[in-house]
Amino acid sequence: MQDLRVGIAGYGAIGRDVAQRVLAGVPGVKLVAVAVRRPPADPPPGLEVTDAAGLPALVDVVVECAPAASYLDIIEPALRAGRTVVTLSCAALLSHPHLPGLAREHGGRILVPTGALLGLDAVNAAAEGTIHSVRMTTRKPPRSLVGAPHLVQHKIDVEALAEPLLVFSGSAREAALGFPANVNVAAALSLAGIGPDRTTIEIWADPGVTRNMHRIELDSDAAKVSMEIENLPSENPRTGKITAQSVVALLRKLRATVAIGT
């Protein structure tokens, strides 16, 4: 089989990390281009630099690592061209429900990596039966939440906290609107399981933690599951280091002879 041609849309902390890892070698996958709004100061050598509209003509797979504001500019051209899109801003999927239909119409695919979460295999499997409830509790260093629309709207100041503060409790859909850069994990969890309106989430700003922490509790007719993960932040404090590694693991599986996990 020919190598899959991969392009990365967005060249921030996560995009650069993914690029470096793929360039270091992933069997069956070749990084050929990056799409950016402005040419980066340190463009990766040997790669074509283009924009979101030009990327689908160059690649088979588009990896979306961009701010949510650029989401449709990246996703729609790629799906119309029948490309596979690996998306990190999956909270945006909840706001744009037409995208799966667009993918189906043109032969494209939307893949959501596990990212900074864990246990999506178990949630996917449980969803084949009956899931009674899914609850997630997120604790983050306060600085990683600064600027979130929910905090701005409700005038919640988290920068001078001396103790943990519950800043949000509600559905995954509401969390995706209020914290679009912080809780893509909640959107992924909801899409894997019982949907964004039945999946509940608490978000805590906690000055006592240095890692992004997520705890998931699932109750179904097949299993009760409790899972917790603590992620070291990347250069972007809103995102864990493991996020880029999760993308590369997914890309590796696309061409793997043996693939482990659901």
Secondary structure, DSSP 8 states (H G I E B T S, - for coil): ---EEEEEE--SHHHHHHHHHHHT-BTTEEEEEEE-SS--SS--TT-EEE-TTTSTTT-SEEEE-S-GGGHHHHHHHHHHTT-EEEES-THHHHH-TTHHHHHHHHT-EEE---TT---HHHHHHHTTS-EEEEEEEEEE-GGGTTT-HHHHHTT---TT-SS-EEEEEEEHHHHHHH-TTT-HHHHHHHHHTT-TTTEEEEEEE-TT-SSEEEEEEEEESS-EEEEEEEE-B-SSTTSBTHHHHHHHHHHHHHT-SS----
